[in-house]
Amino acid sequence: MSEWPLVLLGNHTYSCLGKMLDQKKNKGKNEPYLANVNVRWGYFDLANVGEMRFEDHEFERYGLKNGDLVVCEGGEPGRCAIWCEEDNFPRMKIQKALHRIRPKKDLNNYYLYYWFLNSGRCGDLEPFFTGTTIKHLTGKAIAQLELRLPPLKVQERLSDILKSLDDKIALNRKLNETLEGMARALFQSWFVDFDPVKAKLAAVRHGRDPERACMAALSGKLRIPPGKPRPDTLDRQLPTAEALDAAIAALDSLTTAQHQNLAQTAFHFPANFQDSELGLIPEGWEVLVFEELVTAKQGKYLAKNEMEVYPSEDNNVPVWGGNGVLGYTRESAYDEPISLITCRGSNCGLIQWTESASWVSNNSFGCKTKYGSEYFLRIYLLGEDFSACISGSAQPQITFTSLRGKTMLFPVRKLVCESYSVLIQPIADEVMKLNAQSRTLADLRDTLLPKLLSGELSVGGLDKFVKSAMDDEQ
């Protein structure tokens, strides 16, 4: 048993609950705020940040400063992350579903974050939850939480060791976001803006070679005004004759193999558009329904007592839920990477990718493509809007009936999908490599976490051990 004193959290922190969202009563000007859905374990998802009205005097009460710990009051009570002020959100505030916790001088904020992370995973927070169907962690309960409080220097050293692992995981996540951004940009060009088709159509109108114009677009040498084509804007979205000439001439710098690959891909794109229920689409492409392109199957429920919190040699198959991995089990429903569509709860329509053998819970659909690679399907689904498939207000859901009838665009020449899949495969390989590295580092962090917090494991010499482990994963 550690000799570190057991203290009440309320005696070592300043805590505040966020502001109630009430459009009729709230006054002031619109400011960004974090909701429960924006807070993940260890980081913030800022893709969709809402706004509500705040008065100037409310910034001190509800505003965030660098180093504040933001803790979920409901949803997954206790889930938290440390706010590091973002350039795009210098006046970020919090909604009532969140607590803002500022440690006093004798408590390190990262030590407190790791204490919450460990306590949440071990179930130590659950006795403090209120509510039966919907659990909450109130401010009063937070003040009564007990934790071991080592000397500040020990807290800092301990946190630095764990944070070095999390910083590398965060870096990998950002690298993957950049890589996937590249894959999605190419998808946008081919399957949404239809740049190769625009290039061919412009070449036909200007009396140039449509195949070479398309090759120039595919190679990135031809710049095409962005945007999904519409009858009233199409003329302005086509490249000029001068732009075509310059881009086609630039093809001479390519190797013979590059020419051949571009020519093979360009052959599969048409040179005109046609009307459809989805607007202008490439001539000959089809509007199909989801089930014609994707095989989807809803997952199966797995009780908590059938899962392990951490992976082991025997229990190493991740159980995927509506927002990430719920735990681990022995059985797998899929032996290869698949895409997931969350079909229940506040994350309805969220797209995930398993990358390896997995068990899928009943709040997600496991999806496999009928054309192209599985990574192609992931990028395809990320570009789709599933909001029209969602029903229910208290408990949003996507039914299989609504999903299977969703309309989607598909190239009549399936080799377009194959060509795209080949081009993005190196990106997919690197994404999976980085994610595998992150999982290894996360396993190491999760192994060290309870031992460090309990005092069972000394911090002495661990920094070198962790650095060595991180070097091995490079």
Secondary structure as UniProt FT lines:
FT   STRAND          6..8
FT   HELIX           9..11
FT   STRAND          13..17
FT   TURN            23..25
FT   STRAND          29..34
FT   HELIX           36..38
FT   STRAND          50..54
FT   HELIX           56..58
FT   HELIX           59..62
FT   TURN            66..67
FT   STRAND          69..72
FT   TURN            77..78
FT   STRAND          80..82
FT   TURN            87..88
FT   TURN            90..91
FT   STRAND          93..95
FT   TURN            96..97
FT   STRAND          98..103
FT   TURN            105..106
FT   HELIX           109..122
FT   TURN            123..125
FT   HELIX           126..128
FT   HELIX           139..144
FT   STRAND          146..148
FT   HELIX           152..187
FT   HELIX           188..192
FT   HELIX           195..206
FT   HELIX           210..219
FT   TURN            231..233
FT   HELIX           234..237
FT   HELIX           241..250
FT   HELIX           251..253
FT   HELIX           256..266
FT   TURN            267..268
FT   STRAND          273..274
FT   TURN            277..278
FT   STRAND          281..282
FT   TURN            283..284
FT   STRAND          286..289
FT   HELIX           290..293
FT   STRAND          294..298
FT   HELIX           304..306
FT   STRAND          317..321
FT   TURN            322..323
FT   STRAND          324..329
FT   STRAND          339..342
FT   TURN            346..349
FT   STRAND          351..353
FT   STRAND          358..360
FT   TURN            362..363
FT   STRAND          364..369
FT   HELIX           374..382
FT   HELIX           387..389
FT   STRAND          390..391
FT   STRAND          397..398
FT   HELIX           400..404
FT   STRAND          407..410
FT   HELIX           415..454
FT   TURN            460..461
FT   HELIX           462..472
//
